Amino acid sequence: MKRRNEQSLAEAIGGLIEGAGMRERLDEAAFTAAWSEVVGAMIARHTTGLRLRKGILTLHVDSAPLRQEMVYMRGEILARLNERAGHEAVKEVVVR
């Protein structure tokens, strides 16, 4: 049985990460590492500059047709990334 002031190690680490403001940076690193799994290898080869700030994921693509395709995929990308993170890390996807 837990005492009132006891918490699990996962809760303690989570609180430390949140308190230090590191959650977004850790999410960004995880998304960058898993990017090819989320969008596929072909799209991953043509995207750069993945950046997460205040819930807005910004990325750059190297062709106009691919940019248009990515604009249509924003909702799906957002859902996949948030599912992977386990919380609402991304509120908006901006493709440039």
Buried (B, 14 or more C-beta within 10 A) or exposed (E): EEEEEEEEEEEEEEEEBEEEEEBBEEBBEBBEEBBBEBBEEEBBEBBEEBEBEEEEBBBBBEEEEBBEEBEEBBEEBBEBBBEBBEEEBBEEBEBE
